[in-house]
Amino acid sequence: MQPNDARIFETRLRVRYAETDQMGVVYHANYLIWFEVGRVELLREIGFDYKRMEEEQDAGVVVVEARVRYKCAARYDDEIIVKTRVANLRRSVLQFAYELVRASDGKLLAEGETTHLITNRRLEKRTLPADCVAALEKAAGKSRVE
């Protein structure tokens, strides 16, 4: 992850047998699921009430781009540390960066980014609700959202 003032949030998980292929290697799409786990836990930890935002403020966070760079295979029963940070924050766009690291040896397994657009229920672009901005700014290491 590129250095900045953003706080890095860590979530641990263990590779389940169902997440591997016949060779015992984690199937590539599962890395994106683990990114989501890290992202949701980051949001939960900073007090971001996503369900309330959707229901009461008509705001959603839609994935518009996802990138993964695979570095080393993860295997069944590996404990994985998902490191997640807010990489970029604008009024209508959020970007998260991730590193997946094997806990036993610190080996980097994958890294990537996801970009999200803030929309209403009709999938029309809108701005992030004001009450969500402060928590995300703090996590991103910013003093204000552009």
C-alpha positions, -999 to +999 in steps of 0.1 A: +000+000+000+013+034-008+022+055+022-001+083+034-019+093+066-047+068+061-053+043+089-049+007+079-077-016+092-069-053+097-094-082+095-084-119+099-100-148+081-092-185+075-093-201+040-121-225+038-119-257+018-148-246-004-127-215-015-100-237-031-098-254-064-088-290-071-051-281-067-058-267-031-052-231-043-077-204-035-099-197-065-091-162-079-126-146-074-124-152-036-098-125-033-125-099-043-148-114-016-121-110+010-116-073-002-153-069+006-149-084+040-121-060+048-141-030+034-172-039+054-153-043+086-134-010+081-168+007+076-182-010+107-152-001+128-155+036+120-192+036+128-205+038+092-241+025+093-244+013+057-279-002+061-292+031+076-276+051+048-294+029+022-328+029+039-330+064+054-308+085+032-313+068-002-276+064-007-257+033-019-220+025-026-217+008-060-185-010-072-175+005-105-140-009-108-120-036-091-084-046-096-064-075-081-027-083-085-019-118-074+015-123-058+015-158-041-010-186-038-032-189-007-041-224+003-067-242+025-065-234+062-041-204+057-049-176+081-052-144+060-049-108+072-069-084+051-054-049+053-078-022+041-075+015+039-095+044+024-072+053-006-093+082-020-124+101-010-145+125-029-181+136-025-194+109-049-165+085-052-147+062-027-116+042-034-102+014-011-068-003-012-061-038+000-033-061+009-039-098+016-011-112+038-006-148+051-004-145+089+021-173+094+049-158+074+038-123+064+039-132+027+020-108+004-006-128-014-024-102-033-030-064-035-057-044-052-082-016-052-119-011-056-136+021-067-172+029-056-197+054-068-223+069-044-258+065-059-294+067-050-318+037-053-322+045-090-284+042-095-281+080-101-249+096-089-253+116-057-230+129-029-221+110+002-244+119+031-228+146+054-229+124+085-207+098+068-181+122+056-163+129+089-157+093+098-144+085+063-122+116+063-106+106+095-100+070+082-085+085+050-062+108+069-079+139+053-091+171+068-118+177+042-135+159+013-129+174-022 
